[in-house]
Amino acid sequence: MTGPAPLVSVGLPVYNGEAFVARALDSLLEQDFEDFEIIICDNASHDTTYEIAASYAERDTRIRLHRNPQNLGLAGNFNRTFELSRGRYFKWAAHDDWHAPQSLRLTVQAMEENPAAVLCATGVSLVDEHGMEFDRWVPPAEMAEPEAHRRMHRLLLALGETHPMYGLIRASALGRTSLIQGYVGSDRTLLAELSLLGPFVSVPEILHFYTVSASARRSYRPSVHYDPRNAGRPPLRTWRLIHKHLDVVRRSDLTARQQLFLGRSVVRRFGIRDFRRLAAETYHAGRFVVARATGRTRRSAG
């Protein structure tokens, strides 16, 4: 694409989002900050999502529309929007969420005032599919901690939600991470990686309206949703989160003592707090393996 790169790139990954994508685009195009682009990645939708997005792209040159020839899964589609981006800052925007008009302006301002920061999170309003608020979330101040291992420790123990993933991220830092991976909870691992690269600053004002749709939850198949290749595999979500977080620590530039400190934090967060979930995952994974082995034996005998 010709022309100067914008300051901000907004990645909007979408699959079968015809009910909400126009609202999401309207809220982005109504921002009171103008130096941005929107990269829409349609994940081989089979509704009218692409047609709706194309109509917006025809009207506004800040929109770049890409369509995947086949469904890449949530992880692949999210990452594709970043791969196509050009801005100094990057932001993911879910197709069923919307943002206050001052969102980009205030988060860019916060990042420009804090050159060491890698992410700016905002206050979040959790709404149902009708736009009615039922809860709120405000980013914890502890994430501005100057020491990297202390930031990740705070992230593990204090951050209950992963809303900062939809904050404004310094693209150079995001490019040093593993991005979104093909397993449930990889947004937590991504935030852990970012926390080791720099402080998180925040704008506590409610700027992000996060839709929690009951209908979407009923049809949600978590591991397959993230990556179609997970079909037929036991999830083992918590075990995987322990392994992936420990891997983040192992690959860091922290001292051995700091890595040991964080290793204990990871085990405390996912091993002790989620002990029952770990036990349940182990039990169900065992049943899954036995069922598959039994099925193979029966087919061989037949």
Summary of the structure (lengths in Angstrom):
residues: 302
radius of gyration: 20.3
end to end distance: 58.2
largest distance: 69.4
contacts: 963
relative contact order: 0.13
helix: 49%
strand: 18%
